[in-house]
C-alpha cells in the first residue's frame, strides 16, 4: 500500500527540517515547501524530498504545491501576513481534499494579545479547525529551548547567561521534540484529530537551573546576569534577528515574567505522542555547545567579547516606526495571555479570576497602546 504524500511548510526551519527527516526515514514521500533554493533545501533534496519554492501568501502556487498531497505539517511564517497565508492554505487544502493538517501554533495564542502574531495564531487554529473534511491537530509549544541557547556563546566564552524573565520558569522543549510530536500526529490522523498538544521539557527550570545546566554543557561556571529588555533587543538586532519576530518577542518577555509558560507545565505530551521521554535542558545545551562557533577558541572569545561590548551602544529596533508603517491592528483592551479569560479557559487553567502574575507577587501592568495609534 502506497503511503500518503505529506507536505511540510517551513521545511528548512527548526522544526520543519526535523519533520522532513523523520518522514523520509519512515518511508513517506515528502514535498518540502521552502522560500528559496539554498544549501539547506539542497540537503533535503539530496535526502529524497521533493522541493517546491513558494511564498505562503501566493494563492496559486500554494494550490499547485498541495496537488496530490494527503497530509500537511503547517509551520506558519513569522511575518505580518500570517493570516493571509493561512487563508490561502485553507482554500488550497479544501480544493485538494487534504485529509489532515498538523499546525504549529503557540502556547500564548489568544484573541486580545498585544503582539501581532499571537491573535493571528489563534485565528489560524480556528480557521483550520473549521476547514471541511480536514482533520486538524494543534502543536502549541511555549518558548523553545533554542530561545535560551542562542546566547550560549556568552556562557562558553564569558561565563554569563543573560536573563530577561524575572523569577519565572519554563519547561522548554527541544526543536526535535516539537517536531517529533508533529511527526507522531501525522502518522495517525484519526487518533490525533481535534487534539492540541503542548510539548515541554521534563521539568520547570528558572534562571539559575538553566545557567547550571549550560555551565555543565560548556565546562565552566556560568552566572545569571539580569538583562533589561532594551539591551537584549539591541543584541538581537546585531545578531540579525528580524524585526517581524522581535516585535512580537517584546511582548512575550512580559508573558514570561508573568508566569505564562509555567502554567500547566510540564506536560506528558511528548511521551504520550512519541513514546519517548522529552529531552532535558542539559542534553539540548550540549548540542549547542558542540557547535563550532561556541567552541572555546581565542577567535571565538574575541568575537563574543567584542559583540558584548558593542551591543549597549548599537542601534536597536524602531518598533514605533514598524507599528506605524504596518498600521498593526491593536486590540481595544489588550491582554497578556495569563490575564486573558479566554486563554485561561481554553488552556484549562483553573481559577480564571486570579491573574497569573500573582505567582510572582507582581501586579499586572497596563499595556500601552502604540504611539502611532495615540495620534489617530
BAKOL-801376 format. One record per residue: y, z, x of N, C-alpha, C, O in turn; residue in three letters; residue number from 1. Coordinates in steps of 0.1 Angstrom, whole numbers. Layout:
<pts>
    n.py    n.pz    n.px   ca.py   ca.pz   ca.px    c.py    c.pz    c.px    o.py    o.pz    o.px   code   pos
       Y       Z       X       Y       Z       X       Y       Z       X       Y       Z       X    ALA   NUM
...
</pts>
This chain:
<pts>
    n.py    n.pz    n.px   ca.py   ca.pz   ca.px    c.py    c.pz    c.px    o.py    o.pz    o.px   code   pos
     -12       0       9       0       0       0      12       0       9      14       8      18    UNK     1
      22      -9       6      34     -10      14      43       2      11      44       6      -1    UNK     2
      49       7      21      58      18      20      72      13      16      76       2      19    UNK     3
      79      21       8      93      17       3     102      15      15     102      22      25    UNK     4
     111       5      13     122       4      23     133      14      20     137      16       9    UNK     5
     138      20      31     148      30      30     160      27      38     159      23      49    UNK     6
     172      27      31     184      25      38     190      38      42     190      48      35    UNK     7
     196      39      54     203      51      60     217      47      63     219      38      72    UNK     8
     227      53      56     241      50      59     245      60      70     239      71      72    UNK     9
     256      57      77     259      65      89     248      67      99     246      77     104    UNK    10
     241      55     101     228      56     108     229      59     123     219      63     129    UNK    11
     241      58     129     243      62     143     249      76     144     251      81     155    UNK    12
     250      83     133     257      96     133     247     108     137     236     105     140    UNK    13
     252     120     135     245     132     140     232     134     132     222     138     137    UNK    14
     233     132     119     221     133     111     214     120     108     202     119     107    UNK    15
     222     109     106     216      96     102     207      91     113     197      86     110    UNK    16
     211      93     126     202      87     136     189      95     137     178      88     140    UNK    17
     189     108     133     176     115     133     168     111     121     155     110     122    UNK    18
     174     109     110     167     104      98     160      91     101     148      89      97    UNK    19
     167      82     107     161      69     111     149      70     119     139      64     117    UNK    20
     151      79     130     140      81     139     127      87     132     116      82     134    UNK    21
     129      97     123     118     103     116     111      93     107      99      92     106    UNK    22
     119      85     100     114      75      91     105      64      99      95      60      94    UNK    23
     111      60     110     103      50     118      90      55     123      80      49     123    UNK    24
      91      68     128      78      74     132      68      75     121      56      75     124    UNK    25
      73      77     109      63      78      98      59      64      92      52      64      83    UNK    26
      64      54      98      60      40      94      67      34      83      62      24      77    UNK    27
      79      39      80      87      33      69      96      22      74     102      23      85    UNK    28
      97      11      66     108       1      70     121       7      68     124      12      57    UNK    29
     130       6      77     143      12      77     154       2      79     154      -6      88    UNK    30
     164       2      70     176      -6      71     187       4      75     191      13      67    UNK    31
     192       2      87     203      12      92     216       5      90     219      -5      96    UNK    32
     225      12      82     238       7      80     248      14      90     249      26      91    UNK    33
     256       5      97     265      10     107     278       4     106     280      -7      99    UNK    34
     288      10     112     302       4     111     304      -8     121     311     -17     118    UNK    35
     296      -7     132     298     -18     142     285     -18     151     277      -8     151    UNK    36
     283     -29     157     272     -30     166     276     -25     180     286     -30     185    UNK    37
     269     -16     185     272     -10     198     259      -5     205     248      -8     200    UNK    38
     260       3     215     248       7     222     239      16     213     227      16     214    UNK    39
     246      24     204     238      33     195     230      24     185     218      27     183    UNK    40
     236      14     179     229       6     170     218      -2     177     208      -5     171    UNK    41
     221      -6     189     211     -13     197     198      -5     199     187     -10     199    UNK    42
     200       8     202     189      17     203     180      17     190     168      17     191    UNK    43
     187      18     179     180      19     166     172       6     164     161       6     159    UNK    44
     179      -6     167     172     -19     165     160     -20     174     150     -25     170    UNK    45
     161     -15     187     150     -15     196     138      -7     191     127     -10     194    UNK    46
     142       4     184     131      13     179     125       7     166     114      12     162    UNK    47
     130      -4     160     124     -10     149     132     -10     136     127     -15     126    UNK    48
     144      -5     136     153      -6     124     159     -19     123     163     -26     132    UNK    49
     161     -23     110     170     -35     107     184     -30     106     187     -20      99    UNK    50
     193     -37     113     207     -33     114     216     -41     104     215     -53     104    UNK    51
     224     -34      96     234     -41      88     247     -35      91     248     -23      92    UNK    52
     257     -43      92     271     -38      95     279     -39      83     281     -50      77    UNK    53
     285     -28      79     293     -28      66     302     -16      66     299      -5      71    UNK    54
     314     -18      60     322      -7      56     318      -2      43     314     -10      34    UNK    55
     318      12      41     313      17      28     320      13      16     315      13       5    UNK    56
     333       9      18     341       5       6     340     -10       3     347     -14      -7    UNK    57
     333     -17      11     331     -32       8     320     -34      -2     308     -34       1    UNK    58
     324     -36     -14     315     -36     -26     304     -47     -24     293     -44     -26    UNK    59
     308     -59     -20     299     -70     -20     289     -68      -8     277     -71     -10    UNK    60
     294     -63       3     284     -61      15     275     -49      12     263     -49      16    UNK    61
     280     -39       5     271     -28       1     260     -33      -8     248     -29      -7    UNK    62
     264     -41     -18     254     -47     -27     243     -55     -19     231     -54     -22    UNK    63
     248     -63      -9     238     -70      -1     229     -61       7     217     -63       8    UNK    64
     235     -50      12     227     -41      20     216     -34      12     206     -30      17    UNK    65
     219     -32      -1     209     -25      -9     198     -34     -16     190     -29     -23    UNK    66
     199     -47     -13     189     -56     -19     175     -52     -13     174     -51      -1    UNK    67
     165     -52     -21     151     -49     -17     150     -35     -10     141     -33      -2    UNK    68
     158     -26     -14     157     -12      -9     153      -3     -21     158      -5     -32    UNK    69
     145       6     -18     140      15     -29     146      29     -28     148      36     -38    UNK    70
     149      34     -16     154      47     -14     166      47      -4     167      38       4    UNK    71
     174      58      -4     186      58       4     189      72       9     188      82       1    UNK    72
     193      73      22     199      85      27     214      82      28     218      73      35    UNK    73
     222      89      20     237      86      19     244      96      27     245     108      23    UNK    74
     250      92      38     258     101      46     272      95      45     276      85      51    UNK    75
     281     102      38     294      97      35     303      96      47     303     105      56    UNK    76
     312      86      48     322      86      58     332      97      56     336      99      45    UNK    77
     337     103      67     347     113      66     361     106      67     368     108      77    UNK    78
     364      99      57     377      92      56     384      95      43     377     100      34    UNK    79
     396      91      41     403      95      29     398      87      16     401      91       5    UNK    80
     389      77      18     385      69       7     370      71       4     363      62       0    UNK    81
     365      83       7     351      86       4     347      83     -10     336      77     -12    UNK    82
     355      86     -20     351      84     -34     350      69     -37     341      66     -45    UNK    83
     358      61     -31     358      47     -34     344      41     -28     338      33     -35    UNK    84
     341      46     -16     328      41     -11     316      46     -19     306      38     -21    UNK    85
     317      58     -24     306      63     -32     304      55     -45     293      53     -50    UNK    86
     316      52     -51     315      44     -64     309      30     -61     300      25     -68    UNK    87
     313      24     -50     307      11     -46     292      12     -44     284       4     -48    UNK    88
     288      23     -38     274      26     -35     266      28     -48     255      23     -50    UNK    89
     272      36     -57     265      38     -70     264      26     -78     254      24     -85    UNK    90
     274      17     -78     273       4     -86     262      -4     -80     254     -10     -87    UNK    91
     262      -5     -66     251     -13     -60     238      -7     -62     228     -14     -64    UNK    92
     237       7     -62     224      13     -65     218      10     -78     206       7     -80    UNK    93
     227      10     -88     222       7    -102     218      -8    -103     208     -11    -109    UNK    94
     226     -17     -96     222     -31     -96     209     -34     -89     202     -43     -93    UNK    95
     206     -27     -79     194     -29     -71     182     -21     -76     171     -22     -70    UNK    96
     185     -13     -86     174      -4     -92     168       5     -81     156       7     -80    UNK    97
     177      11     -74     173      21     -64     167      32     -71     171      37     -82    UNK    98
     156      38     -65     149      49     -72     153      62     -67     151      72     -74    UNK    99
     160      64     -56     163      77     -51     175      76     -41     176      67     -33    UNK   100
     184      86     -42     195      88     -33     194     103     -28     194     112     -36    UNK   101
     192     105     -15     194     118      -9     207     118      -2     210     111       7    UNK   102
     216     126      -8     230     126      -3     234     138       5     231     149       1    UNK   103
     241     136      16     246     146      24     260     151      18     269     143      17    UNK   104
     260     163      14     272     169       8     277     180      17     276     179      29    UNK   105
     283     190      12     288     202      20     287     214      11     289     214      -1    UNK   106
     285     225      18     283     238      11     296     242       3     295     249      -7    UNK   107
     308     238       8     320     242       2     324     233     -10     334     236     -16    UNK   108
     317     222     -13     321     213     -23     325     220     -36     317     227     -42    UNK   109
     337     217     -40     343     224     -52     355     216     -57     361     209     -49    UNK   110
     358     217     -70     368     207     -76     382     210     -72     390     201     -73    UNK   111
     386     222     -69     400     226     -66     403     230     -52     413     237     -50    UNK   112
     395     225     -43     397     229     -29     409     221     -24     411     210     -28    UNK   113
     417     227     -15     429     221     -10     427     209       0     436     201       2    UNK   114
     415     208       6     412     197      15     410     184       7     408     185      -5    UNK   115
     411     173      14     410     160       7     395     157       5     392     152      -6    UNK   116
     387     160      15     373     156      14     364     164       4     355     159      -2    UNK   117
     367     177       3     358     186      -4     358     184     -19     347     183     -24    UNK   118
     369     182     -26     368     178     -40     361     164     -42     354     162     -52    UNK   119
     363     155     -32     356     142     -33     341     144     -31     334     137     -38    UNK   120
     337     153     -22     323     156     -21     317     161     -34     306     157     -38    UNK   121
     324     170     -41     320     175     -53     318     164     -64     309     163     -71    UNK   122
     328     155     -64     327     143     -73     316     134     -70     309     129     -79    UNK   123
     314     131     -57     303     122     -53     289     128     -58     281     121     -63    UNK   124
     287     141     -56     275     147     -60     272     145     -75     261     141     -79    UNK   125
     283     146     -83     281     144     -98     280     129    -101     273     126    -111    UNK   126
     287     121     -94     285     106     -96     271     102     -95     265      95    -103    UNK   127
     265     106     -83     251     102     -81     241     108     -91     231     102     -95    UNK   128
     244     120     -95     235     127    -104     236     120    -118     226     121    -126    UNK   129
     246     113    -121     248     106    -134     244      91    -133     244      84    -143    UNK   130
     240      86    -121     236      72    -119     223      70    -126     213      76    -122    UNK   131
     222      61    -136     210      60    -144     198      55    -136     199      46    -127    UNK   132
     187      62    -138     174      58    -132     172      62    -117     162      58    -111    UNK   133
     182      69    -112     181      72     -97     179      87     -96     187      95    -101    UNK   134
     168      91     -89     166     105     -86     176     109     -75     178     102     -65    UNK   135
     182     120     -76     192     124     -67     189     138     -61     186     148     -69    UNK   136
     190     139     -48     188     152     -41     201     155     -33     205     146     -26    UNK   137
     206     167     -33     217     171     -25     213     179     -13     205     188     -14    UNK   138
     218     175      -1     217     184      11     231     188      14     239     180      18    UNK   139
     233     202      13     247     207      15     248     218      25     250     229      21    UNK   140
     247     214      38     249     224      48     263     229      49     273     223      45    UNK   141
     265     241      56     278     246      59     281     241      73     277     230      77    UNK   142
     289     248      81     292     244      94     280     242     102     271     250     103    UNK   143
     278     230     108     267     227     117     268     236     129     279     240     133    UNK   144
     257     238     136     257     245     149     266     237     159     272     242     168    UNK   145
     266     224     157     273     215     165     288     218     166     295     217     176    UNK   146
     293     224     154     308     227     154     311     238     164     322     238     169    UNK   147
     302     247     166     305     258     176     301     254     190     306     260     200    UNK   148
     294     243     192     289     240     205     297     229     212     294     225     223    UNK   149
     307     223     205     315     213     211     323     219     222     328     211     231    UNK   150
     324     232     223     332     238     234     323     245     244     327     253     251    UNK   151
     310     241     244     301     248     253     304     245     268     300     253     276    UNK   152
     312     235     270     316     232     284     325     243     289     324     247     301    UNK   153
     334     249     280     342     260     284     333     272     287     337     280     297    UNK   154
     323     274     280     314     286     283     307     284     296     306     293     304    UNK   155
     302     272     298     294     269     311     303     270     323     298     276     333    UNK   156
     315     266     323     324     265     335     334     276     336     337     280     347    UNK   157
     339     281     324     349     292     325     345     305     319     352     315     319    UNK   158
     333     305     312     328     317     307     335     322     294     335     334     291    UNK   159
     341     313     286     348     317     274     342     309     262     338     298     263    UNK   160
     343     316     251     338     310     238     350     311     228     352     322     222    UNK   161
     357     300     225     368     301     216     363     304     202     353     299     197    UNK   162
     371     313     194     366     317     181     378     318     172     388     325     175    UNK   163
     378     310     161     389     310     151     387     317     138     395     317     129    UNK   164
     375     323     137     370     327     124     369     342     120     362     346     112    UNK   165
     378     350     127     378     364     124     365     371     126     358     368     136    UNK   166
     361     380     117     348     387     119     338     382     109     328     389     105    UNK   167
     339     369     104     330     363      95     317     358     103     318     357     115    UNK   168
     307     354      96     295     350     102     290     337      95     295     333      85    UNK   169
     280     331     101     274     319      96     259     318     101     256     325     111    UNK   170
     251     311      95     237     308      99     236     293     102     230     286      94    UNK   171
     242     288     113     244     274     114     231     266     117     223     271     126    UNK   172
     229     255     110     217     247     112     220     236     123     231     233     126    UNK   173
     209     232     129     210     221     138     211     207     131     207     206     119    UNK   174
     217     197     138     217     184     132     203     179     128     201     173     118    UNK   175
     193     183     137     179     178     135     173     185     123     166     178     115    UNK   176
     176     198     120     170     204     108     176     199      95     169     197      85    UNK   177
     189     196      96     195     190      84     189     176      81     186     173      70    UNK   178
     187     168      92     181     155      90     167     156      85     162     148      77    UNK   179
     159     166      90     145     167      86     144     171      72     134     168      65    UNK   180
     153     179      67     153     182      52     156     169      44     149     167      34    UNK   181
     165     161      48     168     148      42     155     140      42     151     133      32    UNK   182
     149     139      54     137     131      55     126     136      46     119     128      40    UNK   183
     124     149      45     114     155      37     116     151      22     107     149      15    UNK   184
     129     152      18     132     148       4     129     133       1     125     130     -10    UNK   185
     132     125      11     129     110      10     114     107       8     111      97       3    UNK   186
     106     116      13      91     114      12      86     115      -2      75     110      -5    UNK   187
      93     123     -10      87     127     -23      98     128     -33     102     139     -37    UNK   188
     103     117     -39     114     117     -48     112     126     -61     120     133     -65    UNK   189
      99     125     -66      96     132     -78      97     147     -76     103     155     -84    UNK   190
      93     152     -64      93     167     -62     107     172     -60     111     183     -63    UNK   191
     116     163     -53     129     168     -49     140     164     -58     152     167     -56    UNK   192
     137     156     -69     148     151     -78     155     163     -84     149     172     -89    UNK   193
     168     162     -84     176     172     -91     178     185     -83     184     194     -88    UNK   194
     172     185     -71     173     197     -62     185     197     -53     190     186     -50    UNK   195
     190     209     -50     201     210     -40     196     219     -29     193     231     -32    UNK   196
     196     215     -16     191     222      -5     202     225       5     210     217       8    UNK   197
     202     238       9     212     242      19     205     246      32     200     257      33    UNK   198
     204     237      41     197     240      54     206     250      62     218     248      63    UNK   199
     200     260      67     207     270      75     198     273      87     186     270      88    UNK   200
     203     280      97     196     286     108     188     298     102     190     302      91    UNK   201
     181     305     111     172     316     106     180     329     104     174     338      98    UNK   202
     192     331     110     199     344     108     214     342     109     219     332     114    UNK   203
     221     352     102     235     352     103     240     357     116     235     367     122    UNK   204
     250     350     122     255     353     135     270     353     134     276     345     128    UNK   205
     276     363     141     290     364     143     294     359     157     285     353     164    UNK   206
     306     361     161     311     355     174     304     361     186     300     353     194    UNK   207
     302     374     186     295     380     198     281     375     199     276     372     210    UNK   208
     273     374     188     260     370     189     259     355     193     250     352     201    UNK   209
     268     347     189     268     333     193     271     332     208     265     324     215    UNK   210
     281     340     212     285     340     226     274     344     235     271     338     246    UNK   211
     266     354     231     255     359     239     244     348     240     238     346     251    UNK   212
     241     341     229     231     330     229     236     319     238     228     313     245    UNK   213
     248     315     237     254     305     246     253     309     260     250     301     269    UNK   214
     256     322     263     255     327     277     241     325     282     240     321     294    UNK   215
     231     329     274     217     327     279     214     312     281     207     309     291    UNK   216
     220     304     273     217     289     274     223     283     287     217     275     294    UNK   217
     235     288     291     242     282     302     240     291     315     244     286     326    UNK   218
     234     302     313     231     310     325     242     318     331     243     320     343    UNK   219
     251     323     322     262     331     327     267     340     316     265     337     304    UNK   220
     275     350     319     282     358     309     293     350     302     301     343     309    UNK   221
     293     351     289     303     344     281     310     354     272     304     361     265    UNK   222
     323     354     272     331     363     264     338     355     252     342     344     254    UNK   223
     339     362     241     346     356     230     361     357     232     367     367     236    UNK   224
     368     346     229     383     345     231     388     342     217     388     330     213    UNK   225
     394     351     210     401     348     197     411     337     199     420     338     208    UNK   226
     410     327     191     419     315     193     426     311     181     420     310     170    UNK   227
     440     310     182     447     305     170     444     291     166     440     283     174    UNK   228
     445     289     153     441     275     148     450     264     154     444     253     157    UNK   229
     463     267     156     471     257     162     467     252     176     467     241     179    UNK   230
     462     262     184     457     258     197     444     250     196     442     241     204    UNK   231
     435     255     187     422     247     185     425     233     181     419     224     186    UNK   232
     435     231     172     438     217     168     444     209     179     441     197     180    UNK   233
     452     214     188     456     207     200     445     203     209     444     191     213    UNK   234
     435     212     211     424     209     219     415     198     212     409     189     219    UNK   235
     414     199     199     406     189     192     412     175     193     405     165     194    UNK   236
     426     174     192     432     161     194     430     156     208     428     144     209    UNK   237
     431     164     218     428     160     231     414     155     233     412     145     241    UNK   238
     405     161     226     391     157     227     387     144     219     376     139     219    UNK   239
     397     139     212     395     126     204     391     128     190     387     118     184    UNK   240
     391     140     185     388     142     171     398     135     162     409     135     165    UNK   241
     393     129     151     401     121     142     410     131     133     405     141     129    UNK   242
     421     126     129     430     134     120     423     134     106     425     144      99    UNK   243
     416     124     103     409     124      90     400     136      89     399     142      78    UNK   244
     392     139      99     383     150      99     391     163     100     388     173      92    UNK   245
     400     164     110     406     177     113     416     181     102     419     193     100    UNK   246
     421     172      94     430     176      83     422     184      72     428     192      65    UNK   247
     409     182      72     400     190      63     396     203      70     395     213      64    UNK   248
     393     202      83     388     214      90     398     225      90     394     237      90    UNK   249
     411     222      90     421     232      90     419     242      78     422     254      79    UNK   250
     414     236      67     412     245      55     398     252      56     396     263      52    UNK   251
     388     245      63     375     251      64     375     263      73     367     272      71    UNK   252
     384     263      82     386     275      91     389     287      82     384     298      85    UNK   253
     398     285      72     402     296      64     390     300      55     388     312      53    UNK   254
     382     291      50     370     294      42     360     302      50     354     312      46    UNK   255
     359     299      63     350     306      72     355     320      73     347     330      72    UNK   256
     368     322      76     373     336      77     371     344      65     369     356      65    UNK   257
     371     338      53     369     345      40     354     348      37     351     354      27    UNK   258
     345     344      46     331     347      44     324     336      36     313     339      32    UNK   259
     330     324      35     323     314      26     310     309      31     302     305      23    UNK   260
     308     310      44     295     305      50     284     315      51     272     311      52    UNK   261
     287     328      49     277     338      50     272     341      36     261     347      34    UNK   262
     279     338      25     274     340      12     262     331      10     262     319      11    UNK   263
     251     338       6     238     331       3     230     327      15     220     321      13    UNK   264
     235     330      27     228     326      39     221     339      45     225     350      44    UNK   265
     210     336      53     203     323      55     194     320      43     191     328      35    UNK   266
     190     307      42     181     303      32     167     299      38     166     299      51    UNK   267
     157     296      30     144     292      35     142     277      32     131     272      33    UNK   268
     153     270      30     152     256      26     145     247      36     138     238      33    UNK   269
     149     249      49     143     241      60     128     243      60     120     233      60    UNK   270
     123     255      59     109     258      59     102     252      47      92     246      48    UNK   271
     109     254      35     103     250      23     101     235      22      91     230      16    UNK   272
     111     228      27     111     213      26     103     206      37      96     197      35    UNK   273
     104     212      49      98     205      61      85     211      65      77     205      73    UNK   274
      82     224      61      71     231      66      73     237      80      63     242      86    UNK   275
      85     236      85      88     241      99      99     251      98     108     249      90    UNK   276
      98     261     106     109     271     106     122     265     112     120     256     121    UNK   277
     133     269     108     146     263     114     148     267     128     143     278     132    UNK   278
     154     259     136     157     262     150     167     273     151     177     274     143    UNK   279
     165     282     160     175     293     162     187     288     171     186     277     177    UNK   280
     198     295     170     210     290     177     209     288     192     214     279     197    UNK   281
     201     297     198     200     296     213     192     283     217     195     277     226    UNK   282
     182     280     209     174     268     211     183     255     211     183     246     219    UNK   283
     192     255     200     201     244     199     211     244     210     214     233     216    UNK   284
     216     256     214     226     257     225     220     251     238     227     245     246    UNK   285
     207     254     240     201     249     253     201     234     254     202     228     265    UNK   286
     200     227     243     200     212     243     214     208     247     216     198     255    UNK   287
     224     214     242     238     211     245     241     214     260     248     207     267    UNK   288
     236     225     264     239     230     278     232     220     288     237     219     299    UNK   289
     222     213     284     215     204     293     222     190     294     218     182     303    UNK   290
     232     188     286     239     175     287     247     174     300     252     184     305    UNK   291
     248     162     306     254     161     319     268     166     320     271     172     331    UNK   292
     276     165     310     290     170     311     291     185     311     301     190     315    UNK   293
     280     191     307     280     206     307     273     212     318     272     225     319    UNK   294
     268     204     328     262     210     340     272     216     349     283     211     349    UNK   295
     269     226     355     278     234     363     280     227     377     274     231     387    UNK   296
     289     217     377     292     210     389     307     212     392     315     216     383    UNK   297
     312     209     404     326     210     407     334     201     399     345     205     394    UNK   298
     330     189     397     337     179     389     339     183     375     350     182     369    UNK   299
     328     188     369     329     193     355     338     205     354     345     206     344    UNK   300
     338     214     364     346     226     363     361     222     364     369     227     356    UNK   301
     364     212     373     378     207     374     383     201     361     394     204     356    UNK   302
     374     193     354     378     187     342     380     198     331     391     197     324    UNK   303
     371     207     329     373     218     319     385     226     322     392     230     312    UNK   304
     387     230     334     399     238     337     412     231     334     421     237     329    UNK   305
     412     218     338     425     210     336     427     209     321     439     211     316    UNK   306
     417     206     313     419     205     298     423     218     292     431     219     283    UNK   307
     417     229     297     420     242     293     435     246     295     441     252     286    UNK   308
     440     242     306     454     245     310     464     236     302     475     240     299    UNK   309
     460     223     300     469     214     294     470     215     279     480     213     273    UNK   310
     459     220     272     459     219     258     470     227     251     475     222     241    UNK   311
     475     239     256     486     245     249     499     238     248     507     239     239    UNK   312
     501     229     258     513     221     258     512     207     254     521     199     254    UNK   313
     499     203     250     497     189     245     501     188     230     502     198     223    UNK   314
     504     176     225     508     175     211     496     177     202     485     174     205    UNK   315
     499     182     190     489     185     180     490     174     170     497     164     171    UNK   316
     482     176     159     482     166     148     494     169     139     499     180     137    UNK   317
     500     158     134     511     159     124     505     158     110     505     147     104    UNK   318
     501     169     105     494     169      92     504     167      81     500     160      71    UNK   319
     516     171      82     526     168      71     528     153      70     529     148      59    UNK   320
     530     146      81     531     132      80     519     125      75     520     116      67    UNK   321
     507     130      79     495     124      74     494     126      59     491     116      52    UNK   322
     496     138      54     495     140      40     505     132      32     502     126      21    UNK   323
     517     130      37     528     123      30     525     108      30     527     102      20    UNK   324
     520     102      41     518      88      42     506      84      33     506      74      26    UNK   325
     496      93      32     484      90      23     487      94       9     480      90      -1    UNK   326
     498     102       6     500     108      -7     488     115     -12     483     112     -23    UNK   327
     482     124      -3     470     131      -6     471     138     -19     480     145     -22    UNK   328
     461     136     -28     461     144     -40     459     159     -37     451     162     -28    UNK   329
     466     167     -44     465     182     -42     464     189     -55     472     186     -64    UNK   330
     454     198     -56     452     205     -69     464     213     -73     471     219     -65    UNK   331
     466     214     -86     478     222     -91     476     237     -87     486     243     -84    UNK   332
     464     242     -88     461     255     -84     450     255     -73     438     258     -77    UNK   333
     453     252     -61     443     251     -50     436     264     -48     442     275     -48    UNK   334
     423     263     -46     415     275     -43     405     272     -32     399     261     -31    UNK   335
     404     281     -22     393     280     -13     380     282     -20     380     287     -31    UNK   336
     369     277     -14     356     278     -21     352     292     -25     348     294     -36    UNK   337
     353     302     -16     349     315     -20     357     321     -32     353     330     -39    UNK   338
     369     316     -34     378     321     -45     375     313     -58     380     317     -69    UNK   339
     368     302     -58     366     293     -69     355     298     -78     343     300     -74    UNK   340
     358     301     -91     347     305    -100     337     294    -102     325     297    -104    UNK   341
     342     281    -102     332     270    -104     322     270     -92     310     269     -94    UNK   342
     328     271     -80     319     271     -68     309     283     -68     297     281     -66    UNK   343
     314     295     -71     305     306     -71     294     305     -82     283     309     -79    UNK   344
     298     300     -94     288     298    -104     277     288    -100     265     290    -102    UNK   345
     282     276     -95     273     266     -91     264     269     -79     253     264     -78    UNK   346
     268     279     -71     260     283     -59     253     296     -62     247     301     -52    UNK   347
     253     301     -74     245     312     -77     250     325     -70     242     334     -68    UNK   348
     263     326     -68     269     337     -61     272     348     -72     280     345     -82    UNK   349
     267     360     -71     269     370     -81     283     375     -81     291     374     -71    UNK   350
     287     382     -92     300     388     -94     311     378     -91     319     380     -81    UNK   351
     313     368     -99     323     358     -97     337     363     -97     346     356     -92    UNK   352
     339     375    -102     353     380    -102     357     386     -89     369     389     -87    UNK   353
     347     389     -80     350     396     -68     353     385     -57     343     377     -54    UNK   354
     364     385     -51     367     375     -40     358     377     -28     356     388     -24    UNK   355
     354     366     -22     345     367     -10     353     373       1     347     379      10    UNK   356
     366     372       1     374     378      12     372     393      13     374     398      24    UNK   357
     368     399       2     366     414       3     355     418      12     354     429      16    UNK   358
     346     408      16     336     411      26     342     416      39     336     423      46    UNK   359
     354     411      41     360     414      54     373     422      53     382     422      62    UNK   360
     375     428      41     387     437      39     400     429      41     410     434      46    UNK   361
     400     416      36     412     409      37     415     403      23     406     397      17    UNK   362
     428     403      19     431     397       6     433     382       7     437     377      18    UNK   363
     429     375      -3     431     360      -2     446     357      -1     454     363      -8    UNK   364
     449     348       7     462     344       9     465     331       1     456     323      -2    UNK   365
     478     330      -3     482     318     -11     481     306      -2     484     306      10    UNK   366
     476     295      -8     475     282      -1     488     274      -4     490     270     -15    UNK   367
     496     271       6     508     265       4     506     250       1     497     244       6    UNK   368
     515     245      -7     515     230     -10     521     223       1     530     227       8    UNK   369
     515     210       4     521     202      15     536     200      13     541     199       2    UNK   370
     543     199      24     557     197      23     561     184      16     572     184       9    UNK   371
     553     174      17     558     161      10     557     163      -5     565     156     -12    UNK   372
     549     172     -10     548     174     -24     560     183     -29     564     182     -40    UNK   373
     565     192     -20     576     200     -24     588     192     -28     597     197     -35    UNK   374
     589     181     -22     601     172     -25     600     164     -37     610     157     -40    UNK   375
     589     164     -43     586     155     -55     593     160     -67     592     154     -78    UNK   376
</pts>
